[in-house]
Amino acid sequence: MIAGFADRGPERRVIGIDASAKPAETRAQVARIARQTAAAIGVGRELREDEILLDDRYHAGIYGIPDAATLDAMRVAARLEGMITDPVYEGKSMAGLIDLIGRGEIDRSSNVLYAHLGGQPAINAYASLFR
């Protein structure tokens, strides 16, 4: 998405939410993939550092273990949008999205595209958290 939006009209922010609890490694990987993709699709310029955003406030300190904010975000997404999120990736990124809007870092009137990567099968491993 970073590469795809890099040369398309008005500037858009693509915000990644780290769920790995290894943000330096994740950011390096995202930057490498985004730059290779930009070259492959003919963006015609190097991606700037400020185009590669990775927010590391929502990983809850450890990969695969949800915190209260993650579980709350999962419940909100399910209740309000009928969207099932898992506690490993999507739950943490949904917690980030909800918090970023609550803080005003994303304006409430913004158009937001949330990319759900399909972690629903993982939810079965966490069923005991929802009883």
Salt bridges, closest charged atoms under 4 A:
ASP7 OD1 - ARG8 NH1 2.02
GLU11 OE2 - ARG48 NH2 3.12
GLU46 OE1 - ARG35 NE 3.44
GLU49 OE1 - ARG27 NH2 3.17
GLU49 OE2 - ARG35 NH2 2.67
ASP50 OD1 - ARG48 NE 2.80
GLU51 OE2 - ARG45 NH2 2.78
GLU51 OE1 - ARG48 NH1 3.84
ASP55 OD2 - ARG57 NH2 2.56
ASP72 OD1 - ARG75 NH1 3.75
ASP99 OD2 - ARG103 NE 2.52
GLU105 OE1 - ARG57 NH2 2.80
